[in-house]
């Protein structure tokens, strides 16, 4: 019929679903390239498939397969017969460079097979374990492996925290579940008057002391053994941080921790909850949702928390002037509250 136009509905196909179903191949390609040292060899000048086959000890066919896959994923850039690392790969995945993050990229690989059994884990009906993967069999060796992987990325986040949060008027920082001590190390390096304490599990504390000593900060940063979900908290801090362990715990546990942190803080102190958070409508992003889902594998109480919930945890505990700020764009959010009247002006 003339004068009429038909509205065509967008075509629905399986492309997105197929991509998701095979996304494990992309992760496996990145991890294998890191483990083989591909990006380090490319950076060192082995920038043809022939040179890489020799440097990596792979057959020409397998070298071609790996290089083609990495080019397709944007990890390598092809320049005729030569290849080069993508900018982020060159910065973070070349061994020996400052900020090398290869260990962090392999951090979740030990859970690889268990993700393949996710449906079984989700059907589990037994009681959850508060500490999840850290409850049994988590000793000093496991803690060292764990925090050697998280240290580089944690130190970068700690330096960001020290840049974003004025600490010149603060005296003592308490990091709940502080792991390697990266936040405390960065904060004390930037503020020579500051002292700090890392509160974490006994095996982790041993490893934290090694990282702290490597920076010459043992006189200013102490590592104290304890479970911050239930043990008494030190009462001499005017700044409390809880960073990157949010999805490991239930709403009730987080509320309890925040409440006890409020009681332990000195008057005028502040708390910073930093972590992967869903948006206010709980529509995403995917990363915090998947960190929460990972807790099904470990049998913990953990879930994905929203920004709104995190603000509410602090307000219910008695914190004032609670505000949420983007911390690492697209990755982490920082929710901050003050105990009593703030002692400083607004953050930049």
N, C-alpha and C positions, 0 to 999 in steps of 0.2 A: 504494500500500500504506500502510495506516494505521501511524502511529508512526515512519515513515521520513521523513527530510528530505533533500532534494537540495542538494548544495553547488554553487552557481552560480559558474562561473568568471567572472572579470572580462571584460567584453566588450572585445575588441581592435578598434580602428578606426584610421582614417588621420589623425585630427585632429592628433596630435603631428607626424607626418611632413609633413603639409601646412604646418603652421606653420613648421617648419624650412625647407622648400623655398621659402617666400616671405619668409623673415626679411630678405632683402636690401631688401624694400620698407620695412621699419621703419627700417633704417639710412639709406636714401635720404631718407625723410621728415625724420628728425632733421637730417641734413646740409643738406638744402635749406632747412629752417627757419632754421638757423644762418646759412647763406650769404645768405639774403634779409633777415636781421635781424628775423625775426618776433618773437622773444621780447623783443628790445630795444624794439621798437615797442609791444608790449603793455604792458611795464613803464612806458613813457612816457605811457600813458593812451589809446593807440589800442586800445580794448578791445571794439570791435564789428567785425563783418565789413565793414561799410561804411567805417569809419574805417581799417581795416587795408588794404582794397583801395586806398584813396587813398595811404596812407603807403608801401605796398610797391610801388605801381605795377603791380598785378595786376588782371586782370578780376575782377568780382564772382564769377563761377563758379569760377575757379581759387582765389580767396581762400576761398570756402566749402569747396572740396575740401581745401585745406591745413589749414584750421582744424579741419574735421571729423576728418581723420586724426590731427592732433595731440591733439585731445580723446580720440579713441579709444585713443591710445597713452599717455594719462595725462600728456602734456607740458603740455597746457593744461587748465584746469578751466572748464566752462561754468556760468555763473550767469545763467540766463535768456537775454537777448539779448547779454550781455556775457561775456567770457572773461578769465581770469587765468592767470598762469604757475603751474605746480606749484612747491612750495617749492624743490626742488633746481634746477629750471630758473631760478627767480628768483635764486638765489644764484650759480650758475656759468655761466649762458648769457646774461646781460645785459651787453652791451658797456660797458666803462668801470668795471665793479664790480671791487673787489679779488678776486683769485682767478678772474677770467674764464677759462673753460676751453674756449672755442669752438674755438680752434686745435687743442687736444688731441683734441677730438671729430672733427675733420677729419683727424687725423694719418695714418690708414691709407687715406684716400681715393685717394691716388696708386696704390695697389695694386688698386683696384677691378676693372679689366678683367682683371688677371692672376689674380685669384681665380676669374673665370669660365673660366679656362684651367687650373684646378688639376690636372685629370686629366692634361693634357699635361705639366705640370711634374713630377708624380709619376712619370711614365713615363721621365723623363730619367735617363740612366745615366752621364753624364759625371762627371768628378771634381769634388767640391765645392770651393768657394772659402772659405777661412777667414773672410774679412771679409764675405762675402755682398754685400749691397747697397752696402757702403762700399768695395768693391774697386776699381771703375773709375768714373770720371766723377763722383766725389763731391768737389766742390770747396767753396770757402768759401760760395758762394751756396746750395748745397744744404744745407750744415751750418747756415747761418743759418735757413733755412726750417724745417729739422728741429727745431732747438733752440728756436726761438721757439714751436713747438708744444708741446715737452716742458717748457719752463721753468716755467710756472705750476704744473703738476701736480707737477713735480720739487721745486720750492721747498716746496710743502706737505708732501711726503714728507720732505724734508730737515729741516724744522722738527719733524716728528714724531720723526725720528731724534734730534735734539738734545734733545728732551724725554725720550725713553725711555732714552737711553744716557748714563751719567755720564761727562763729559769734563773735569771740573774738574782732574783730576790728569794729564791728557794734554797733550802739547806740540805734536805735529805729526801731521796727518791726511793720508793718501794716498788719493785716489779714483781707482780704475782704471776708465777709460772714463767719466770724470765729466761729459762733455757740457758743459752750460752752467755747471757748477760749483755747481749749486743746493745740493747737500749740504754742500759746503765753505762756501758763503756762509752757510747757516743755522747751521752749527756754529760758525763764527767770530763771527757776530753774537751767539750765546748765550754764547760763551766768549771774552772779550776777550784772554786770554793765548795762545789757540790760533793756530797757523799751519797752512797746508794747501797741497797741491799737487794739481792736476788733471792726470792723465796721459791723453792722448787723441791721436787722429790730428791731423796738422798743420792741416788745414782747420778742425777743430773747436776747436783751441786758439785760433785767431784769434777765433772767436766767443765762446769762454769768457772771454777777456780783456775783451771788451766788457761782458759781464754782470757780471763781477767789478768792473770799474772803475765801473759804474753804481751799485754799492753802496759805493763808497769803500774797497774792501778790497784794492786792488792791492798794497799794501805787505805784506800778510799772506798773500795767496793767489797762488801762481804757477801758470801753466799750462805744462806741459811736453809737447812733441810726442813721440809714441812709440806703438808697438803693444804693448800690455801682454801680448799672447799670446806674444811672442817677445823683445822688447827688455829690457835690464836695468832693474830697478826701483830707484827711490831707496831708500837704506838708512838714512834718518834719521827714519822715521816710527814712531810707537808705536800708531797706529790705521790699519788699511787697510779701505776699503770697496770692494765690487764690487756695484753696485746696478742693477737693471732692465736688465741685458744678458745674463742667464743663458741664455735660450733661443736665443741667437744662436750658441752654440758647442757642440761635441761634449763627451762625457764626458772624453775624453783631454785636450782643450784646457783644460777647467775644472780638471781635476786638476793639470795642469802649472802653471796660473796660481796656484792655491792653494798649491802647493808652493813656487813662487818667492816668493810673498808671505810665506810662513813664513820663508824664508831671509833676506829683506830686512828683516823687522820687527825692531825693537829688542827685547831681552829683556824679558819682561813685557808685551809688546804684545798687541793683539787684532785679529782680523779679523771683519768682518761681511759675509756674502753675503746680499744682499737681492734677492728676485725672485719671479716667478710660478713656483710649484712644485706638482707633483702631490702628492697625499697618499701615505702610505706604501704603500698597496695599488695605487697607480697607477689608481684608479677615477675620478679627477677631481681638482679641478673642471675645467670645460670651458675656462676662460680660459687657463691655462698650456698646455693641450693645443693650443689654437688658435694661441697664439704660437709654439709649436714647429712646428706645421704650416705657418705662414706662411714658415718658412725654406726650404720646398721651392720657393716662388716665387723666392726670392733665390739659390737654388743653394748655400746655405751648408752648414756641417757641423751646424748647430743642431738641437736636439731639446728636448722637454720633460723636465726633470729632476724627480725626486721629492725630497721632504723627506729621505727616508732616504739617497738618493744624496748629497745636499748635506752632510749630517752626515758621511757616510763620506769625502767629499773632504777635509774638514778634519782628520778623525782620522787618515787615511792620511798627511797632510802633517806630522803631529806635533803638531797643536793639542790642547790639553787642555780639559776641562770644556766640551765642545761641546754646545750646546743650541739647539733650534729654537723660535722664538716667533712667534706671529701678529703681523704688523706692521701691515698695513692689512687689516682683516677682510675675508675673502673675495677678496682681491686679491694681497697680498704676504706672504711669510714671511721672517723674518730668522734666519739661522743664524750663531751666534757661537762663536768659539773663542779660547783664550788661548795665547800662547807662553810656556811656563813657568808659574810660580806666578802666579795673578791678583794684581793690586795693589789690588784694591778689593773691597768687599762685594758681595753679590748685587744684581742690578738690581731696582728696585721693580716 
